[in-house]
Amino acid sequence: MEKVKIAILGFGQRGFVYANIIKEYPDEMELVAVCEINPVKKPLIMNLFQIPEDKYFLNDEEFFKQGKLADILVISTMDRDHYRQAMIALDLGYDLLLEKPISIEREEILAIAQKAKELGRRVAIAHVLRYTAFYQKIKELIQSGRLGKVTTISQTEHVGYYHYAHSYVRGNWRKADVSAPMILAKSCHDLDIIRWLVDKKYLSLSSFGSLSYFKEENAPEGAADHCYKCKVECPFNAVEFYSKNPLWMMIFSLEQDPVKVLSDESLSYSRCVYKSDNDVVDHQVVNILFEDDITASFVMTAFSNEIHRSIKVHGSKAELEGDLEKSEIILKPYGKEQEIIDVRQLADDFSYHSGGDRQMLVDFVRNVKKGEKVSGLTDIENAVESHYMALDAEDSRLAGGKLIPSTYLKVLEK
Ligand SMILES: NC(=O)c1ccc[n+]([C@@H]2O[C@H](COP(=O)([O-])OP(=O)(O)OC[C@H]3O[C@@H](n4cnc5c(N)ncnc54)[C@H](O)[C@@H]3O)[C@@H](O)[C@H]2O)c1
C-alpha cells in the first residue's frame, strides 16, 4: 500500500480537524472521498481539500452504495448515527476511526466491537487525550513506580462557561435524547483517562448532578428570549460572544455578520441561555471504586472561566498534580523537593487537543499501512469499559446517586 486512503463521513468540526491533519502528511495519507449532509459546505470542502465531484456525497445512502472507497472511514457524524453507520461500514470492508461516543446504548457498543472482531476490521475510537504528551507523561510516572501504589485519582473537567453555553445550552449537545447524556458525550474522555491511568477494572460507582442554572427561573429580570434584542448585561450574550469569536460562529453559519445571523430567531444559537430547550446537566460528580481499593472522583462543571482539565494522583510515595492546558505537571515526592515538569518540552505539537488528535490519526494510519493491529491506546476493545462507566454514572445520577455495580463486569463474565 502506498498512501493510506481515507474517507470522511460527517464533515463538521471534527471532520475539518482530521482533513487538515491528513493534508499535512501527503506522503502517507490521502483524503479521497467525503460524505457531508449539509449542502452549503460542499463548495468550500471540495475546494479546500480537492475532492472530485464524483467522490463527494450529500447523503450516506449514496455514499455507502459505492462500496469501499478508501482504506479508512472516519465517522464523525452526530453521536446517535455512529452505530448504524459503523455497522454498514464494517460490512463494506472499512477500517474505522470512529468518534466517541461509540454509541449511546450498551448493546450497540458491544455489537460494533463484536462485528469488528468477527470481520477482522480495525476500529479506533477517538479517545485523543491518551495521545497527549501530558497524559502520556503521567502514565509513565505512575508506571515508573515514583508515586508508589496509586490510591486515588481526582480529575476535573472545567468545560468553560462560554463553551458550555455554545455546545450544551444552544448547540447540538443540549438535549440528551437527541445527542447523549453529558457524562457520555463530553466526559467519556475523562472516565477513559481515569480508567487508563488506574489500569484496573471498576467495580462500582455513584453519581450526582443536574441542570440547575441554565433554565428560565434564573433569567435576569427583563431578559429577552433572544440576545440580539436583549438589554441585560450578561456574560452569555450570543451576539457579543460570536462577534468576538467568529470561528465559533462558523460551526453553525458561513455568513460573516453575527448580528444578521443571530437575528434569526429559529436558530438555537440566538437564544437566551435561560430560555433554550436544553436538558443536559451543567454540573456532575462521579465517585468510582476500582479493584485493589483504588478510588477516583470526577467533577464536570460548566462554571469555569476557562476551558481546562486538571488532575491529582495520590500514591503511597508521592502525589502529582497537573493541568493539561497549562502543560504542567508537579511531582511531589513525600519529604523531598518537588519537581516541575514542563510538558511543552516533551513534544513538538500541541495543536488540536494538545497534540492528541494528530498523534492518534497518524498512529492509526501507520497501523493500517503496516497491517498491524490498532495501537492499544485507541482500540475499541479498550474504549468499551469507559463507555460503560459513563452509562452506569448516568443511571446512578437518574436514580438520585444510587450505588451501581459495574455493568461491564457482567459483560466480562459472559
Ligand atoms: N474526540 C473528541 O475529542 C471530540 C470532540 C468533539 C466532538 N466529538 C464527537 O465527534 C462527532 C462530531 O462532532 P462535531 O463537533 O464535528 O459535530 P458537527 O456538528 O460539527 O459535525 C457533524 C457533521 O456531520 C454532518 N452529518 C450529520 N448527519 C450526517 C449524515 N447522515 N451523513 C453525512 N453527514 C452528516 C453534519 O452536517 C455536520 O457537518 C460527535 O459524535 C462528537 O461527540 C469528539
The ligand as a MOL file (V3000), in Angstrom:
LIG
                    3D

  0  0  0     0  0            999 V3000
M  V30 BEGIN CTAB
M  V30 COUNTS 44 48 0 0 0
M  V30 BEGIN ATOM
M  V30 1 N -12.8010 13.1450 20.0870 0
M  V30 2 C -13.1200 14.3510 20.5210 0
M  V30 3 O -12.3980 14.9470 21.2900 0
M  V30 4 C -14.3960 15.0050 20.0580 0
M  V30 5 C -14.5770 16.3780 20.1820 0
M  V30 6 C -15.7620 16.9350 19.7170 0
M  V30 7 C -16.7480 16.1220 19.1820 0
M  V30 8 N -16.5600 14.7690 19.1120 0 CHG=1
M  V30 9 C -17.5610 13.8640 18.5230 0
M  V30 10 O -17.4040 13.9030 17.1070 0
M  V30 11 C -18.6760 13.8040 16.4480 0
M  V30 12 C -18.8580 15.0270 15.5550 0
M  V30 13 O -18.7600 16.1990 16.3260 0
M  V30 14 P -18.5550 17.6360 15.6450 0
M  V30 15 O -18.1920 18.5600 16.7320 0
M  V30 16 O -17.6750 17.5180 14.4720 0 CHG=-1
M  V30 17 O -20.0480 17.9300 15.1910 0
M  V30 18 P -20.5440 18.8160 13.9870 0
M  V30 19 O -21.9970 19.0300 14.1760 0
M  V30 20 O -19.6480 19.9870 13.8160 0
M  V30 21 O -20.3140 17.8420 12.7330 0
M  V30 22 C -21.1540 16.7710 12.3980 0
M  V30 23 C -21.3130 16.8220 10.8830 0
M  V30 24 O -21.9560 15.6450 10.4350 0
M  V30 25 C -22.8570 16.0340 9.3960 0
M  V30 26 N -23.8420 14.9590 9.3000 0
M  V30 27 C -24.8490 14.6780 10.1600 0
M  V30 28 N -25.5210 13.5750 9.7550 0
M  V30 29 C -24.9110 13.1500 8.6290 0
M  V30 30 C -25.1200 12.0570 7.7510 0
M  V30 31 N -26.1070 11.1860 7.9780 0
M  V30 32 N -24.3060 11.9190 6.6950 0
M  V30 33 C -23.3030 12.8090 6.4800 0
M  V30 34 N -23.0520 13.8660 7.2610 0
M  V30 35 C -23.8320 14.0320 8.3270 0
M  V30 36 C -23.4150 17.3600 9.8630 0
M  V30 37 O -23.9910 18.0900 8.8000 0
M  V30 38 C -22.1670 18.0120 10.4180 0
M  V30 39 O -21.4700 18.7510 9.4510 0
M  V30 40 C -19.7060 13.7030 17.5790 0
M  V30 41 O -20.0230 12.3560 17.8020 0
M  V30 42 C -18.9870 14.2770 18.7900 0
M  V30 43 O -19.4560 13.7570 20.0210 0
M  V30 44 C -15.4020 14.2150 19.5240 0
M  V30 END ATOM
M  V30 BEGIN BOND
M  V30 1 1 1 2
M  V30 2 2 2 3
M  V30 3 1 2 4
M  V30 4 1 4 5
M  V30 5 2 4 44
M  V30 6 2 5 6
M  V30 7 1 6 7
M  V30 8 2 7 8
M  V30 9 1 8 9
M  V30 10 1 8 44
M  V30 11 1 9 10
M  V30 12 1 9 42
M  V30 13 1 10 11
M  V30 14 1 11 12
M  V30 15 1 11 40
M  V30 16 1 12 13
M  V30 17 1 13 14
M  V30 18 2 14 15
M  V30 19 1 14 16
M  V30 20 1 14 17
M  V30 21 1 17 18
M  V30 22 2 18 19
M  V30 23 1 18 20
M  V30 24 1 18 21
M  V30 25 1 21 22
M  V30 26 1 22 23
M  V30 27 1 23 24
M  V30 28 1 23 38
M  V30 29 1 24 25
M  V30 30 1 25 26
M  V30 31 1 25 36
M  V30 32 1 26 27
M  V30 33 1 26 35
M  V30 34 2 27 28
M  V30 35 1 28 29
M  V30 36 1 29 30
M  V30 37 2 29 35
M  V30 38 1 30 31
M  V30 39 2 30 32
M  V30 40 1 32 33
M  V30 41 2 33 34
M  V30 42 1 34 35
M  V30 43 1 36 37
M  V30 44 1 36 38
M  V30 45 1 38 39
M  V30 46 1 40 41
M  V30 47 1 40 42
M  V30 48 1 42 43
M  V30 END BOND
M  V30 END CTAB
M  END
